[in-house]
Every structure is written in structure tokens, then in C-alpha cells.
């Protein structure tokens, strides 16, 4: 196991060596973080957030079709999936 080179930030949990998770609550601001990660693809949550964001823009069917094609392995080029 690799030794952690950075101490655990306050109110954070080290979930893997060197990977700390900390909740975001006021009075914190985005400037207080070096990296923010979002789960957008049903890894930890139960919905495809990108599809739901597309729904708000009136493009859910189009984006959902791309998502489904990628999940079936039909789109393997990330740049192609953005077209």
C-alpha cells in the first residue's frame, strides 16, 4: 500500500489511498476544492443524469439514444459520441 502524502482534510473520509471524500455544505464555496467529481452515468445513482439534463433542453430522446448505443458498445470513440 502506498503511504498517503497528504493528510486527510478536515471532515473528509479517505475512501482509498489518497482519495478523500468530503461533503459540500455552506459556508464552503467551490474555491475550497481542488477537484469535484459528479456521478452522471448510473454508477452510484439510479438515473442517467446526462439524459435528464438533455430532457430539460428538449433533447432527451436524442441523447438517450446515444447513451444506449454507447452502453451496447456501438460507440467506442468518445469524440464520436459528442457529435
N, C-alpha and C positions, 0 to 999 in steps of 0.2 A: 504494500500500500504506500502511496506517495504521501509524504508529510505535507500538511497544509501550510502554505507560505503566508497566507493572510489570516488574521484572527477572524473569528465569526463575528459579523456585525451585530450590534445590539438588536434584540427582538427578532433575530433570524435563526433559522434551523438549518444545519448543514445536512442536506439530504444525500449527498455523495461527496467524496473528497473534493474540496474546493468549490462545491456548488451550494450556495446559500439561498434559501427562500425566505422572503420577508413580505408580510402583508403591507398594503398601501392604505394608510388612514391619515386623515388630517391631523396635524398641520404639515405633513410631508408634501413635497412637491416633486414633479418629475426630475427636477435638477438634483434631487437627493440620490438618484440611482444612476449606475453606470450601464445597466442593461435591464431591459424589461422584456419578458417573454410572454407571449399570448398563445393559448391553445385554440387554433381555429379549425381543426380538422377531426373532431370526434376522438382525439387521443385520450383526453381526460374528461371531456364533457360529452353529452349525448346528441349534439347537433353539429352540423356543418355550418359554422358561423359565416364563412365566406358566402355561402348560398343565401343566408338570411340577410346579410348586408346587401347582396345583389337584389333581394326582394324589395328592399327599401328604395332601390334605384329603378325598380320595374324591370329587372333583368334576371330574375331568379331562374326561370326555365333554361335560359341560355347558359348561365353559369353552372347550374346543376348538371346539365348535360356534359359539360367539360369535366366537372368533378367526377361524375360517374364513369366517363371514358378513361380518365386517369386511374381510377380505382380498379378498373378492369385490365389495366396495363396497356391500353391502346395508345396512350400519350405518354411517352417516356422522356421527351425533350421538354424541359421546364419552359424554355423560351417559347416553344410552340404552344404550350398551354395558355400563355398570356396573350396570344393573338386573337 
